[in-house]
């Protein structure tokens, strides 16, 4: 299998330009919304990649906002019976861009570009001694974890999923994307599962595991990612993080998504990430998400 410069399996490359896709479905999932686009032309994305999305009608409203497309990770990809791919996206309406995407109805059109960025490594590529994978997701960061979990299941690789949310109003996608097998939940307000942070569950899990056999993957809010990164660095456990950062293009031209590297200099998340090893970066807090 060809590999990229970071040693991960090679990822599909985005066709230049954007393409117009139709919304096939839109439904509420807890406090979030799942909507489905039919992509008739693009390649199938790999776990960890993302797309740039903009609603075709009424994207720029009063004051010209949101104007720029939004970088969104896909949450599921399946073949469309009539041809092409069905791409699911998990949306949290936090600003004018994500609010417009969340309001999209079946039959509407959406501009899509991608897939962008690099993918997650497989566990044995991340850690030659890995016996399986531990997936740690927070908020809408559970979306790329769901895609990775699906690939691991298809390959027969064991995994355990730890998912964390602020409260019920800021959760969703669990039943549709994960089911209940090998999945543990944490809610900061104690409304379900463990009361506290998802990193509490990670620490509990690592207490009974041999760190030499672990491979950890994570996506979520910057503070959560930094906590996961520190836990792994202290225990010398290989970890890959899918970071968020303000993006305008997806092709590496705007440098809006630059984050500091551990050995100095910067990397552009849209082309050098968004998946990075925990020891490659100075801090995961550098990847503050854009206003949606």
N, C-alpha and C positions, 0 to 999 in steps of 0.2 A: 504494500500500500504506500503510495507516495507520501512524503512528509513535508511540512513547511519548515521554515528556518528555525522555529522553536521546537521541532521534533514531533509536533502533533500531526495526525493524519491531515492530508491536504484538504482544504475546504473548497466548496464550489465558489466560483468567481461571479460577481454580479455583472449582468449585461450592462453596457453603458446606457445611461438614460433611464427613464421611468416608463411604466406601462400602466394602462388603465384597467382596473379589476372591478368586478361586481361583488357587492356584499350579498352573500348567500343566506346568512343567518345572523341574528343578533339576540342575545338573551342575557338576563340577569344571572349572576353567579355570586351569591352572598352580597357583599358590599361592592363588588366589581361587576364588570360586564365582559362577556366573551362575544366577540364577533368574528365571522368567518368570511374571508375573501377567496374568490376563485381566481387563481393565477394560471392563465392558459399558456404562458410563454417561458417563465423563469425556471431555473434549475431548482431541485429540491434542496432546501437549506440543511446544514448540519447543526447538531446541538451546540448552542453557544452563539450562533450567528444572529443577526438582527436585520430589520428592514427599516426604511424611511417611508413614512406614511403621511398622506395629506388627503383629506376629503376633496373630491372633485368640485362639488357645488358648495358655495357659501363658506369657503375656507378662510378668506380674509374678511372679517367683519368690521365693526366700528373700530377706528383707530388703526386699521391694517393688521390686526392680530387674528390668528397666530402667525401668519406669513410663512415662517419656515416649517418644513415637515418635521415630524416627530420620530425619533429613533425608538422602535418598539421591538422587543424580542418575540419571536413566535412561540406559542405554547403547545402547538400540535400541528402536524402535517400529515395528510393522507391523500391518496389518489382520488381525484374527482371522477365519478362514474362516467360523466360526459366528456372527460378529457381534462388534462391539466392537474393542478393541485388545489386542495382545500387547505388554507392556512388559517389557524385559529390564533387570535391575539387576546390577551388578558389586559383590560384597561381599567385604570383607577383615575377617575375624573378629578384631577388636581389643578387644572388650568384650562385656558381657552382651547388649546390644541387637543388635549385628551378628552375634554368635554365634547368637542365636536365629533371626535372619533366615536365616543361612547354613545352619541345620539344617532349614529348611522343606522339606517333601516334597510332590510332586504330590497334589492333592486337598485339602490344607490351605487354610485361609482366612487372609487377611491384610487388615487395615484399611489403606486408602489414602486420602490426601487430597492434592489438588493437581490440576494442576500449579501451582507457585508461582514467583514471581520473574519477571525479565525475561530475554530471549533475547540471543544474540550478534547483533551487527550483521553485515551482509554486507560483504565487503572494500571495495567502493567507497564504502560508507557510513562505514566507519571511516577510510579513506584514499582520497580521490578518484583518486589516481594509482596505486592498487594494481593490480598485474598478476596477483595471486593471493594465496594465504594460506599462512602457516606456522603449523602447529599444534604446540604443545609440551605434552606430557602427562607426568605423573609418578605412579606408583602407580595407585590406583583413580581418579585424576584423568584417566585416559585415557578414561573413560566419556563425559563430555560432548564430548570431542574427537572421539570416534567418531561421535556423532550429528551434530556440525557437519560433519565430513568427508562424511558421507552426503548432507547437504543440498547441499554444494558440488559434489559429483559430479553430483547430479541437476540442478543448475543449469548444469553445464558450466564451473565455475570451477576452475582448477588449484589444487592444494594439495600441500604436503609435510608429512609428519607425523614428528615427533621424539618418541620415547617413552623415558622413563628409569625404571629400577627399582633398588632396593637390591641385590637378588640374585634368584635363580630362585625362592626361597621367597616372595618378595614381588613376584611378577609374575603376569600372566595376562591373558586377554582379547584378546591381540594377534591371534592367528590368526582368532578368531571375529569380531572387530569391525573389523579393519583389513586383513587379508590381508598381502601383502608389497609392493604397489605404492607407490612413493614414501614408504616408511616406513623410518626408521633407528632403531636401538635403542642405548641406553647402559645398561650395568650397572656399578654402583659397584665390584663385586668382580671385574669382568672376565670373568664366566662366559659372556658372549655379547656380540656387537657391540662397540661402543666401550667401553673401560675408563675409567670416569670419570662425570662428570655429563652430564645431557642438555643443560645449558647450554653445555657444550663443543661439542656438535654445532651448537647455535644460532649460536655465535660463528663456527664454521667456515663455516656456510652464509652468514652475513651478510658475510663477507670477500669473497665473490664476487658479492654482490647489490648493487643500487642501493637504498639504504635508502628513497629516495623512492617506490619501487614496492612496498614491503613492507607487509603487514598481519599482525600476529601475534596469536595467541589462545593462552591457556594455562590449565591447571588442574592442580593437584597440591598437594604439601605447602607450607605457608606459606613456608618458607625458599627453596624452588625458585621460587615465584611472585615473591618479592621480588627474587631474582637476575634473573629474566626482566624484571621491571619496571625495574630499574636499567639493564640492558643497553639496553632500549628508550628509556628517558629520556635516556641519554647520547648515543644516536644519533638522537634525535628521531623514533623510529619509533612510530606509533600501535599500541597494544596493548590488548586486552581480557582481563581475568582473571576466572575464575570462582572466587570465594573460598568457603572453608568457615568456619563459625563455629557455636558452640553455639546451637541453636534449640529452642524448646519448642512453638511454635504454627504458624508459617508465615504468619500473617496480620498481623504487625507489632505485635501487642498486648503481647508480653512484653519487648521491647527486649533480649533476650538476645544478639542477633546484631549489635549496634551496633559500627561500626568508625569510626575518626576520618577525617574528610575532609581533603584537602590545604589547603582554604581555611578550615578551622575547623569546629567542630560535628561531628555524627555522621550516619551513614546506617545504616538497618536493611537488612541484606543480603537478608532474605526478601522485602522489597517494593521496595527501591531497587536491589538486586542480584538474584541473587548475581554477575551479570556487571557489572563496573565497568571503566572506563578506567583505565589505569595512572596517569594524571596526576590522577585524581579523589580518590585516597586518599593518606593520609600514609605508610602502609606496608602491605604485604601480610602482614606478620608479625602484624598485629592480628587476623587471621582464624584464630586457632588452632582446630583442629577439636575437637569435643566428644569425650569418651571414648565409644567405640562401644558 
